[in-house]
């Protein structure tokens, strides 16, 4: 009975926040700190197919249910710079994460995390190109608390509450800031050698700097995956994971929106004037339906072309070494204008567990492109350091 009530509480919490953020606003999403690439270095090395993994404090960023099997105190710190990704415009851009997880007797596992995202600087000029001053654009931050528990021998669940603070134009006369609140919820089902995992991330209030008419939803995502333990020998273990990610920030499409209405009219004219157009012979309703599908609203977020798809593998050698590789296909809306080669989608990394040498830390490294590549299609090297006490 207690197991059932815990599931009910999780479902009610998710539903309550869903009621507060069902429609998209002025933009598609805000608070990109919640969806930056390379947030988890271990996940980045495996094509970000990480919703099924457990026993690692990294799960606080991917699927809080994975925290439930932690048996000792874990502390994670990770940092990477985005300067190389954006060239001269990237000065001061970085991401930093600090997280800790602690088992609480027989109750479960508690975790706390802090994420920081430096937004860089901007040069101040007046009537000439001469730079008068350089101003920092501030630091976005996210503070969170998580709780996870093994509900049964095969079922795990976790919940995270988050506060998101976003400054805009620090040091400027029109400077402002926004604060939003969100939760993550996740479950994992373990039927060795197969593990299933699912999580909903960033479900919460809108990012509002001025008013409700100029606000954006958080980058809500659904993660669903399966992992298979393909090899489990005394000194060697191989896990292969597959994951799909759907952007569920836009649950509905208001067909009366000015932007949507004008786009439909443009497509109607194209269909009438251009015999080669994809909209020839289509009615207004048919064009509206096609646009909703293209924008990935509602159920269309789970369309094959809209899903991010990742595959990863992790090979454990002895107790000390892990070798990782992954491949990721981004959704059609986030692909860069340049064509990504297959090699661009490949990621790799490794981990070294110092416990084998009497040291209480784990070092992780990953190499992958930044998100869908960024403007320069640069690869990023990321590092993290975890302590197990």
C-alpha positions as CSV (number, residue, x, y, z in Angstrom):
1,X,0.0,0.0,0.0
2,X,2.8,2.4,0.9
3,X,4.4,1.6,-2.5
4,X,1.2,2.6,-4.3
5,X,0.8,5.9,-2.4
6,X,4.3,6.9,-3.3
7,X,3.5,6.4,-7.0
8,X,0.2,8.4,-6.6
9,X,2.1,11.3,-5.0
10,X,4.6,11.4,-7.9
11,X,1.8,11.4,-10.4
12,X,-0.1,14.2,-8.7
13,X,3.0,16.4,-8.4
14,X,3.6,16.0,-12.2
15,X,0.0,16.7,-13.0
16,X,-0.1,19.9,-10.8
17,X,2.8,21.4,-12.6
18,X,1.4,20.3,-16.0
19,X,-1.6,22.5,-15.4
20,X,0.5,25.5,-15.0
21,X,2.4,25.3,-18.3
22,X,0.5,23.8,-21.1
23,X,0.9,26.4,-23.8
24,X,3.9,27.8,-25.6
25,X,4.5,31.5,-25.3
26,X,6.5,34.2,-27.1
27,X,9.4,31.8,-27.8
28,X,9.8,28.0,-28.0
29,X,11.8,27.6,-24.7
30,X,13.6,29.5,-22.1
31,X,16.2,28.6,-19.5
32,X,18.6,26.7,-21.8
33,X,20.8,26.0,-18.8
34,X,18.5,23.1,-18.2
35,X,19.2,21.5,-21.5
36,X,22.8,22.4,-22.2
37,X,25.0,19.7,-23.8
38,X,27.7,17.9,-21.8
39,X,25.9,18.5,-18.5
40,X,26.7,14.9,-17.5
41,X,30.2,14.0,-18.8
42,X,29.5,10.3,-18.4
43,X,26.3,10.6,-20.4
44,X,28.0,12.8,-23.1
45,X,30.5,10.0,-23.8
46,X,27.6,7.6,-24.5
47,X,25.5,9.7,-26.9
48,X,23.5,10.9,-23.9
49,X,21.7,7.6,-23.7
50,X,21.6,7.7,-19.9
51,X,18.0,7.4,-18.6
52,X,18.5,3.8,-17.7
53,X,21.7,4.1,-15.6
54,X,21.7,4.0,-11.8
55,X,24.0,4.0,-8.8
56,X,25.6,7.3,-10.0
57,X,25.1,10.9,-8.8
58,X,25.1,11.9,-12.5
59,X,21.5,10.6,-12.6
60,X,20.4,13.8,-10.8
61,X,20.7,15.5,-14.2
62,X,19.1,12.7,-16.3
63,X,16.7,10.5,-14.4
64,X,16.4,11.0,-10.6
65,X,15.2,7.3,-10.2
66,X,18.8,6.3,-10.9
67,X,19.9,7.8,-7.6
68,X,17.9,5.2,-5.6
69,X,20.6,2.5,-5.7
70,X,23.4,4.7,-4.4
71,X,24.9,3.0,-1.3
72,X,27.6,5.5,-0.3
73,X,28.1,9.3,-0.2
74,X,28.8,10.6,-3.7
75,X,30.0,14.1,-4.7
76,X,30.2,15.3,-8.3
77,X,31.9,18.3,-9.8
78,X,32.1,19.0,-13.5
79,X,33.1,22.0,-15.7
80,X,33.4,22.8,-19.4
81,X,33.9,25.9,-21.5
82,X,31.9,26.8,-24.6
83,X,34.4,29.5,-25.8
84,X,35.7,27.3,-28.6
85,X,32.2,26.6,-29.8
86,X,31.3,30.2,-30.4
87,X,34.7,31.7,-31.3
88,X,35.1,35.3,-30.4
89,X,31.6,35.6,-29.2
90,X,32.1,32.8,-26.6
91,X,34.3,34.6,-24.2
92,X,33.3,33.7,-20.6
93,X,30.7,31.0,-21.6
94,X,30.9,28.0,-19.3
95,X,28.9,25.4,-17.4
96,X,29.6,24.1,-13.9
97,X,27.8,21.4,-11.9
98,X,28.2,20.4,-8.2
99,X,26.0,17.6,-6.8
100,X,26.0,15.3,-3.8
101,X,23.9,12.2,-3.0
102,X,23.5,10.6,0.4
103,X,21.6,7.4,1.4
104,X,19.2,8.0,4.3
105,X,18.9,4.8,6.2
106,X,16.3,2.6,4.7
107,X,14.2,5.5,3.4
108,X,16.0,6.2,0.2
109,X,18.6,8.6,-1.2
110,X,18.6,12.4,-0.9
111,X,20.5,14.6,-3.3
112,X,21.3,18.3,-3.8
113,X,22.7,20.0,-6.9
114,X,23.8,23.4,-8.1
115,X,24.3,24.2,-11.8
116,X,25.9,27.5,-13.0
117,X,26.0,28.8,-16.5
118,X,28.2,31.9,-17.3
119,X,26.6,33.9,-20.1
120,X,29.8,35.7,-21.1
121,X,30.4,39.4,-21.7
122,X,29.4,42.1,-24.1
123,X,31.3,45.2,-25.3
124,X,29.6,48.5,-24.7
125,X,29.9,51.1,-27.5
126,X,28.2,54.5,-28.2
127,X,28.4,56.3,-31.5
128,X,31.6,54.7,-32.6
129,X,33.0,51.2,-32.8
130,X,35.4,52.1,-29.9
131,X,34.7,49.9,-26.9
132,X,33.8,52.0,-23.8
133,X,33.4,49.2,-21.4
134,X,32.8,45.4,-21.1
135,X,29.9,44.2,-19.1
136,X,29.3,40.7,-17.8
137,X,25.9,39.2,-18.8
138,X,25.5,37.4,-15.5
139,X,25.3,33.8,-14.4
140,X,22.3,31.6,-14.7
141,X,21.9,29.1,-11.8
142,X,19.7,26.2,-10.9
143,X,19.4,24.8,-7.4
144,X,17.7,21.4,-6.8
145,X,16.9,18.8,-4.2
146,X,16.1,15.2,-5.2
147,X,14.7,12.1,-3.5
148,X,14.8,8.6,-4.9
149,X,13.8,5.2,-3.6
150,X,13.6,1.6,-4.6
151,X,9.9,0.9,-4.5
152,X,10.4,-2.9,-5.1
153,X,13.2,-5.2,-6.2
154,X,12.5,-4.3,-9.8
155,X,11.1,-0.8,-9.7
156,X,12.8,2.6,-8.8
157,X,11.4,6.1,-8.8
158,X,12.7,9.6,-8.1
159,X,11.6,13.2,-7.9
160,X,13.5,16.5,-8.1
161,X,12.4,20.0,-7.2
162,X,14.3,22.9,-8.8
163,X,14.6,26.7,-8.6
164,X,15.9,28.4,-11.8
165,X,17.2,31.9,-11.7
166,X,18.0,33.8,-14.9
167,X,19.5,37.3,-15.0
168,X,19.1,39.5,-18.1
169,X,21.5,42.4,-18.8
170,X,23.3,42.6,-15.5
171,X,24.8,46.1,-15.1
172,X,22.5,47.7,-17.6
173,X,19.8,50.2,-17.0
174,X,17.1,47.8,-18.3
175,X,18.5,44.8,-16.4
176,X,16.0,42.3,-15.1
177,X,15.8,38.7,-14.0
178,X,13.3,35.8,-14.0
179,X,12.8,33.0,-11.5
180,X,11.0,29.8,-12.4
181,X,10.3,26.5,-10.6
182,X,10.2,23.0,-11.9
183,X,10.2,19.3,-11.1
184,X,11.8,16.2,-12.7
185,X,10.2,12.8,-12.2
186,X,11.5,9.4,-13.3
187,X,11.1,5.7,-13.1
188,X,13.3,2.7,-13.9
189,X,12.3,-1.0,-14.1
190,X,15.1,-3.6,-13.9
191,X,14.5,-7.0,-15.4
192,X,18.1,-8.2,-15.7
193,X,19.6,-8.2,-18.3
194,X,17.2,-5.5,-19.5
195,X,16.6,-2.2,-17.8
196,X,13.8,0.3,-18.8
197,X,13.9,4.0,-17.9
198,X,11.8,7.0,-18.4
199,X,11.9,10.6,-17.1
200,X,10.1,13.9,-17.6
201,X,12.5,16.8,-17.0
202,X,11.8,20.6,-16.4
203,X,8.1,20.5,-15.9
204,X,7.1,23.8,-14.3
205,X,6.3,27.5,-14.4
206,X,7.2,29.7,-17.3
207,X,10.2,32.0,-17.7
208,X,8.7,35.5,-17.5
209,X,10.9,38.6,-17.6
210,X,8.2,41.2,-18.4
211,X,4.7,39.8,-18.5
212,X,2.8,36.6,-19.2
213,X,2.4,37.5,-22.9
214,X,6.2,37.6,-23.3
215,X,7.1,34.4,-21.4
216,X,8.5,31.1,-22.5
217,X,8.0,27.5,-21.3
218,X,10.9,25.6,-19.8
219,X,12.7,23.1,-22.1
220,X,10.5,20.2,-21.1
221,X,11.8,16.8,-22.3
222,X,10.6,13.2,-22.1
223,X,13.4,10.7,-22.0
224,X,12.7,7.0,-22.6
225,X,15.3,4.3,-23.0
226,X,16.3,0.6,-22.7
227,X,19.6,-0.8,-21.7
228,X,20.8,-4.4,-22.2
229,X,23.7,-6.0,-20.3
230,X,25.3,-7.8,-23.2
231,X,28.2,-9.2,-21.3
232,X,28.6,-9.7,-17.5
233,X,31.8,-11.6,-16.7
234,X,33.9,-11.4,-13.5
235,X,36.2,-8.7,-14.9
236,X,34.3,-7.4,-17.9
237,X,30.9,-5.9,-18.3
238,X,29.3,-4.4,-21.5
239,X,26.1,-2.4,-21.4
240,X,24.4,-1.1,-24.5
241,X,21.7,1.6,-24.2
242,X,19.2,3.1,-26.6
243,X,17.3,6.3,-25.8
244,X,14.7,8.6,-27.4
245,X,14.0,12.1,-26.3
246,X,10.9,14.2,-27.2
247,X,10.6,17.9,-26.7
248,X,7.2,18.3,-24.9
249,X,7.5,22.1,-24.2
250,X,4.7,22.7,-26.7
251,X,1.7,20.6,-25.6
252,X,-0.8,22.5,-27.8
253,X,-0.8,24.8,-30.8
254,X,-3.1,27.8,-30.7
255,X,-4.3,28.1,-34.3
256,X,-5.5,31.6,-33.7
257,X,-1.9,32.9,-33.0
258,X,-1.0,35.7,-35.4
259,X,2.3,34.0,-36.3
260,X,0.5,30.7,-37.1
261,X,-2.3,32.4,-39.0
262,X,0.1,34.3,-41.2
263,X,2.1,31.3,-41.9
264,X,-1.0,29.3,-43.0
265,X,-1.9,32.2,-45.4
266,X,1.6,32.1,-46.9
267,X,1.4,28.4,-47.5
268,X,-2.1,28.8,-49.1
269,X,-0.7,31.4,-51.6
270,X,2.3,29.1,-52.3
271,X,0.0,26.2,-53.1
272,X,-2.1,28.4,-55.5
273,X,0.8,30.2,-57.3
274,X,3.6,27.6,-57.4
275,X,2.7,24.2,-59.0
276,X,5.9,22.7,-57.5
277,X,4.9,23.7,-53.9
278,X,4.3,20.9,-51.3
279,X,1.0,22.7,-50.5
280,X,-0.7,22.5,-53.9
281,X,-4.3,21.4,-53.6
282,X,-4.3,21.5,-49.8
283,X,-7.1,23.2,-47.8
284,X,-6.5,25.5,-44.9
285,X,-7.3,22.8,-42.3
286,X,-4.8,20.4,-44.0
287,X,-2.1,23.1,-44.0
288,X,-2.8,23.8,-40.4
289,X,-2.5,20.2,-39.5
290,X,0.8,19.9,-41.4
291,X,2.3,23.0,-39.7
292,X,1.3,21.6,-36.2
293,X,3.1,18.4,-37.2
294,X,6.2,20.3,-38.4
295,X,6.3,22.3,-35.2
296,X,6.2,19.1,-33.1
297,X,3.3,20.2,-31.0
298,X,1.4,17.7,-28.8
299,X,1.6,14.1,-29.9
300,X,3.7,15.1,-32.9
301,X,6.7,15.7,-30.5
302,X,7.0,11.9,-30.5
303,X,7.2,11.6,-34.3
304,X,10.2,9.8,-35.6
305,X,11.8,12.8,-37.2
306,X,11.3,14.9,-34.1
307,X,12.8,12.5,-31.7
308,X,16.4,12.8,-30.6
309,X,17.8,9.3,-30.8
310,X,20.9,8.1,-29.1
311,X,22.8,4.8,-28.7
312,X,25.6,4.3,-26.2
313,X,27.8,1.6,-24.9
314,X,30.0,1.3,-21.8
315,X,32.6,-1.4,-21.4
316,X,33.9,-2.0,-17.8
317,X,37.3,-3.5,-17.6
318,X,38.1,-4.8,-14.1
319,X,37.1,-2.4,-11.4
320,X,39.1,0.6,-12.5
321,X,38.4,1.4,-16.2
322,X,35.3,2.2,-18.3
323,X,35.4,2.9,-22.0
324,X,32.5,4.6,-23.6
325,X,31.2,5.4,-27.1
326,X,27.9,6.8,-28.5
327,X,26.1,8.0,-31.5
328,X,23.3,10.6,-31.5
329,X,20.8,11.8,-34.1
330,X,19.2,15.2,-33.3
331,X,15.6,16.1,-34.0
332,X,14.9,17.7,-37.4
333,X,14.3,21.1,-35.8
334,X,17.7,21.4,-34.1
335,X,19.9,20.1,-36.8
336,X,22.3,22.8,-38.0
337,X,22.2,24.2,-41.5
338,X,25.4,22.4,-42.2
339,X,25.1,18.7,-42.9
340,X,26.5,16.6,-40.0
341,X,28.7,13.8,-41.1
342,X,28.3,10.5,-39.3
343,X,31.6,11.0,-37.5
344,X,30.3,14.3,-36.1
345,X,27.6,12.3,-34.3
346,X,30.0,10.0,-32.7
347,X,31.1,10.6,-29.1
348,X,33.5,8.8,-26.9
349,X,35.0,8.9,-23.4
350,X,36.4,7.0,-20.5
351,X,36.3,6.8,-16.7
352,X,38.9,5.8,-14.2
353,X,37.8,4.6,-10.7
354,X,40.5,5.4,-8.2
355,X,39.1,2.9,-5.7
356,X,41.2,0.2,-7.3
357,X,44.2,2.2,-6.3
358,X,43.0,3.2,-2.8
359,X,41.7,6.6,-3.9
360,X,38.1,7.8,-3.3
361,X,37.4,9.4,-6.6
362,X,36.3,8.8,-10.2
363,X,37.6,10.8,-13.2
364,X,35.4,11.0,-16.3
365,X,36.2,12.4,-19.7
366,X,34.1,12.9,-22.9
367,X,34.6,14.2,-26.4
368,X,31.6,15.1,-28.5
369,X,30.2,18.0,-30.6
370,X,28.4,20.7,-28.6
371,X,24.7,19.8,-28.9
372,X,23.8,19.7,-32.6
373,X,27.2,21.2,-33.4
374,X,26.9,24.9,-32.6
375,X,27.8,27.6,-35.1
376,X,31.3,26.2,-35.6
377,X,30.6,22.5,-35.4
378,X,33.4,22.2,-32.8
379,X,33.9,19.2,-30.6
380,X,34.1,19.8,-26.8
381,X,36.3,18.1,-24.2
382,X,34.5,17.7,-20.9
383,X,35.8,16.5,-17.5
384,X,34.2,15.6,-14.2
385,X,35.4,14.5,-10.9
386,X,33.3,12.3,-8.5
387,X,34.1,11.4,-4.9
388,X,32.8,8.3,-3.2
389,X,33.1,8.4,0.6
